[in-house]
Amino acid sequence: MDDNDHLTEYRSGEWKQYIVDLNSQFYEIESIFIEYGYSCIHSVLFLDAERNIIKSEEIEKGAYTLEIPKEATLVFLPIRVEEEKSVTLWGILSPQGMAGRVEKKILKTPFYGKKLSVLGDSISAIPVYQPTGYEMYPDPEVKSTDLWWYQLAKRLGMSVCKVNAYGGSGVTDLTVTASNMAASMGRGKELHMAGEDPDIILVLIGGNDIFSNVPKDKIGESYRKMLDDITETYTKAEIYLCTYFICNINLADPEGWLNLEIRRIAEEYHTNLIDLELCGITLENQFQYLTDGTHPNKKGFDLLSAWAVEELLKK
């Protein structure tokens, strides 16, 4: 048993049973990601306050994300003694959580303590800071702490290094009248702070190039040049290219060329991909998640961050 009674361990023969007390966690947990390395049946149980089994999962060797029923207060996690050192267990927090203060014995992630940088457009821009001449999305209710990458960083215990994201900017040099701060050529080298390089880099950009009718070959060429800049400048960083969620970009790009190109480039460069197109936003339900058909509202950012967190943990 650990010092704070968040996790109790019992051993019986070839098995260890870990009992997670959900009520004594620092923050509410919506799901648990577990990866078993031993080929056998593992019976994961979810119990309510009366100790009744309300859900059971019979899972074999492999990686699983297990949704926790709202009524659950305890989770029984069986682990074979032979696989104890190889089992991976991560907790995925609800939007109000902060991974930095969660009991690490239960909610550890491989991203804890790493530094995050972001390269993007208005979807990733910080509302409180936009250079003169650049556009900002129109939802006044959205705060910096609502943005998808901010929620992601907090859930996974990362600190933010630098956000190079400006409204109206693209992967090509779209901006002419405003300052050069958002000119894309060279932005791939501007993802660090003084004496501090990022460990993780998220890239979500290219939508404004589609809106501006930039030739596709130029977009692809510029995207590759940007990625070359990033990989040459931050040799130790893990890079994650992101596709766009379904939005008005799809009306300007009905064949979905941009997302297909981002996937092609990720494969070409052997780079990680976060496929936001699959997050659950559609042209039919977008009014629930987007303010103007393109920019997420708070509910949209919650959905994007939850999907991105799960995608990162799968990597």
C-alpha positions in Angstrom: 0.0 0.0 0.0 1.4 3.4 -0.8 1.6 6.3 1.7 -1.6 8.0 0.6 -3.9 4.9 0.1 -4.4 5.8 -3.5 -3.3 2.3 -4.6 -3.5 -1.0 -2.7 -1.6 -4.1 -3.8 -2.4 -7.7 -3.0 -0.5 -10.7 -4.1 -2.0 -14.2 -4.6 0.2 -16.8 -6.2 1.1 -15.8 -9.7 -1.1 -12.7 -9.7 -1.0 -9.2 -8.1 -4.2 -7.4 -7.7 -4.0 -3.6 -7.7 -7.0 -1.8 -6.3 -7.3 1.8 -7.4 -9.5 4.0 -5.1 -11.0 6.5 -7.5 -12.3 8.8 -4.7 -8.9 9.4 -3.2 -7.3 10.6 -6.4 -6.3 14.2 -6.7 -8.6 14.7 -9.7 -11.4 12.9 -11.4 -10.3 10.2 -13.8 -12.4 9.4 -16.9 -10.4 6.5 -18.3 -7.3 4.3 -17.7 -4.9 3.2 -20.4 -3.2 -0.1 -19.7 -0.9 -2.2 -21.8 -0.4 -5.9 -20.8 2.5 -7.9 -22.0 1.5 -11.4 -20.9 -0.7 -13.6 -23.1 -3.6 -14.5 -20.8 -7.0 -13.2 -19.8 -6.9 -10.2 -17.4 -10.2 -9.5 -15.7 -10.5 -5.8 -14.9 -13.4 -5.0 -12.5 -15.1 -1.7 -11.8 -17.0 -1.5 -8.5 -19.5 1.0 -7.1 -19.6 2.4 -3.5 -21.5 -0.7 -2.3 -18.7 -2.9 -3.7 -21.0 -4.3 -6.5 -19.4 -5.1 -9.8 -20.9 -2.6 -12.3 -18.6 -3.4 -15.2 -16.0 -6.0 -16.1 -13.5 -6.1 -19.0 -11.9 -9.4 -20.1 -8.7 -8.3 -21.9 -5.7 -10.2 -23.3 -2.2 -9.1 -24.2 -2.2 -5.6 -25.8 -3.0 -2.0 -25.2 -6.5 -0.8 -24.1 -8.2 2.4 -23.0 -10.8 1.5 -20.5 -13.7 4.0 -19.9 -14.6 4.3 -16.2 -18.3 4.3 -15.3 -19.4 7.4 -13.4 -20.7 5.2 -10.6 -17.4 3.4 -10.1 -15.4 4.0 -6.9 -12.8 1.2 -7.2 -10.9 -0.5 -10.1 -9.4 -3.9 -9.7 -6.4 -4.3 -12.0 -4.9 -7.9 -12.2 -1.3 -8.2 -13.2 0.8 -11.4 -13.6 4.0 -11.4 -11.5 5.9 -12.2 -14.7 4.7 -9.1 -16.5 4.7 -6.6 -13.6 7.8 -4.7 -14.8 6.5 -4.5 -18.4 2.9 -3.3 -17.7 2.2 0.3 -18.7 -0.5 2.1 -16.8 -1.6 5.7 -17.5 -4.5 7.7 -16.3 -6.2 10.1 -18.7 -7.6 13.1 -16.8 -10.9 14.9 -17.3 -10.6 18.5 -18.6 -10.3 20.1 -15.2 -7.3 17.9 -14.3 -3.6 18.8 -13.9 -1.3 15.9 -14.4 1.5 17.6 -12.6 -0.1 17.0 -9.2 -1.6 13.5 -9.8 -0.2 10.6 -7.8 2.6 9.4 -10.2 2.4 5.8 -9.1 -1.0 5.5 -10.7 -1.2 8.3 -13.3 2.3 8.3 -14.9 2.8 9.3 -18.5 5.9 9.2 -20.6 5.4 13.0 -21.3 5.6 14.1 -17.6 8.1 16.9 -17.2 8.7 17.5 -20.9 8.6 20.8 -22.6 6.0 21.4 -25.4 6.2 23.8 -28.3 3.5 24.5 -30.9 3.6 25.7 -34.5 0.2 26.8 -35.9 -2.4 29.3 -37.0 -5.4 30.9 -35.2 -6.7 27.5 -34.0 -3.6 27.3 -31.7 -3.0 31.0 -31.2 -3.1 32.5 -27.7 -6.1 34.9 -27.4 -4.3 37.4 -25.2 -1.5 38.0 -27.7 -1.9 38.6 -31.4 0.4 40.9 -33.3 -1.2 43.9 -35.0 -2.6 42.9 -38.4 -3.4 39.3 -37.6 -6.8 37.9 -37.2 -8.2 36.1 -34.2 -11.1 33.7 -34.0 -14.4 35.3 -32.8 -15.3 33.4 -29.6 -14.7 35.7 -26.7 -15.5 32.9 -24.3 -12.4 30.9 -25.2 -9.5 31.5 -22.9 -5.8 30.5 -23.2 -6.4 27.6 -20.7 -9.1 26.2 -23.0 -6.9 25.8 -26.0 -6.3 22.2 -27.2 -2.5 22.2 -26.7 -2.8 23.8 -23.2 -5.2 21.2 -22.0 -3.0 18.5 -23.5 0.1 19.8 -21.7 -1.6 20.0 -18.4 -3.1 16.5 -18.6 0.2 15.0 -19.5 2.3 17.0 -17.1 4.2 19.0 -19.6 5.3 22.6 -19.4 4.9 25.0 -22.4 8.1 26.1 -24.0 6.9 28.3 -26.9 3.8 28.8 -29.0 4.5 30.1 -32.5 0.9 30.4 -33.7 -0.7 33.4 -35.3 -4.1 34.0 -36.8 -4.1 34.2 -40.6 -0.7 32.6 -41.0 0.0 29.5 -43.1 2.8 27.2 -44.1 3.6 29.6 -46.9 4.3 33.3 -46.5 0.7 34.5 -46.6 1.1 37.7 -44.6 2.3 40.7 -46.5 1.0 43.9 -44.7 1.5 42.8 -41.1 4.8 42.2 -39.4 7.0 39.3 -40.3 6.4 37.5 -37.0 3.9 35.1 -38.6 5.8 34.6 -41.9 6.1 30.9 -42.1 9.5 30.6 -43.8 11.8 30.2 -40.8 9.1 29.7 -38.1 10.2 26.1 -37.8 13.4 27.4 -36.2 11.6 29.6 -33.7 10.2 27.0 -31.3 12.5 27.6 -28.4 13.0 30.0 -25.6 16.4 31.3 -24.3 18.4 28.3 -23.3 15.4 26.0 -23.5 14.6 23.6 -26.4 11.3 21.7 -26.7 11.1 18.0 -26.2 7.7 17.7 -27.9 6.6 19.8 -31.0 3.0 19.9 -32.2 2.4 21.2 -35.8 -1.1 22.2 -37.0 -0.9 24.4 -40.0 -1.8 24.7 -43.6 -5.5 25.5 -43.5 -5.1 29.2 -44.4 -3.0 28.2 -47.4 -6.0 26.3 -48.7 -8.4 29.2 -48.0 -5.9 31.5 -49.9 -5.9 29.2 -52.9 -2.1 28.6 -52.7 -1.0 26.0 -55.3 -0.9 22.6 -53.8 2.6 21.9 -54.9 3.8 25.0 -53.2 2.0 24.1 -50.0 3.6 20.6 -50.0 7.0 22.0 -50.8 6.8 24.7 -48.0 5.5 22.1 -45.5 8.5 19.9 -46.2 10.8 22.9 -45.9 9.2 23.8 -42.5 9.6 20.2 -41.3 13.3 20.2 -42.5 13.9 23.3 -40.4 12.3 21.7 -37.3 14.2 18.5 -37.6 17.5 20.1 -38.2 17.1 22.7 -35.4 15.6 20.4 -32.7 17.4 17.1 -33.3 16.2 15.6 -30.0 12.6 16.7 -30.2 9.6 14.4 -30.9 7.6 15.9 -33.7 3.8 15.4 -34.1 2.2 16.6 -37.3 -1.6 17.1 -37.0 -4.3 16.8 -39.6 -7.2 19.3 -39.4 -10.6 18.3 -37.9 -13.6 18.5 -40.2 -14.5 22.2 -40.7 -14.9 24.8 -43.5 -11.5 23.9 -44.8 -13.2 20.8 -46.2 -15.5 23.1 -48.3 -12.5 24.8 -49.8 -10.7 21.4 -50.1 -13.5 18.9 -50.8 -11.2 16.1 -51.8 -9.3 16.4 -48.5 -6.0 17.0 -50.2 -4.4 18.9 -47.2 -4.9 16.1 -44.7 -3.8 13.5 -47.2 -0.7 15.5 -47.9 0.1 15.8 -44.1 -0.3 12.1 -43.7 2.0 11.5 -46.7 4.6 13.8 -45.3 4.4 12.2 -41.9 5.0 8.8 -43.5 7.7 10.2 -45.8 9.6 11.7 -42.9 8.8 8.8 -40.4 7.2 11.5 -38.2 4.5 11.0 -35.7 0.9 11.8 -36.7 -2.1 13.0 -34.6 -5.1 12.5 -36.9 -7.5 15.2 -35.6 -9.7 14.5 -38.6 -10.9 11.5 -36.7 -11.7 13.3 -33.4 -15.5 13.1 -34.0 -16.3 16.6 -35.5 -18.3 16.2 -38.7 -20.0 18.7 -41.1 -23.3 17.6 -39.6 -22.4 18.2 -35.9 -19.8 21.0 -36.2 -22.3 23.6 -34.9 -21.8 22.0 -31.5 -18.0 22.3 -31.5 -17.1 25.2 -33.8 -18.0 28.9 -33.5 -17.9 29.8 -37.2 -17.5 26.6 -39.0 -13.7 26.7 -38.6 -12.6 27.7 -35.1 -13.4 25.5 -32.0 -15.5 26.7 -29.1 -14.7 25.5 -25.6 -16.5 22.2 -26.2 -14.6 21.8 -29.4 -11.3 22.4 -27.7 -12.2 19.9 -25.0 -12.9 17.3 -27.7 -9.7 18.0 -29.6 -7.5 17.9 -26.5 -9.0 14.6 -25.3 -8.5 13.0 -28.7 -4.9 14.3 -29.0 -4.1 13.1 -25.5 -5.3 9.6 -26.4 -3.4 9.7 -29.7 -0.2 10.7 -27.9 -0.5 8.0 -25.3 -1.0 5.4 -28.0 2.4 6.3 -29.5 
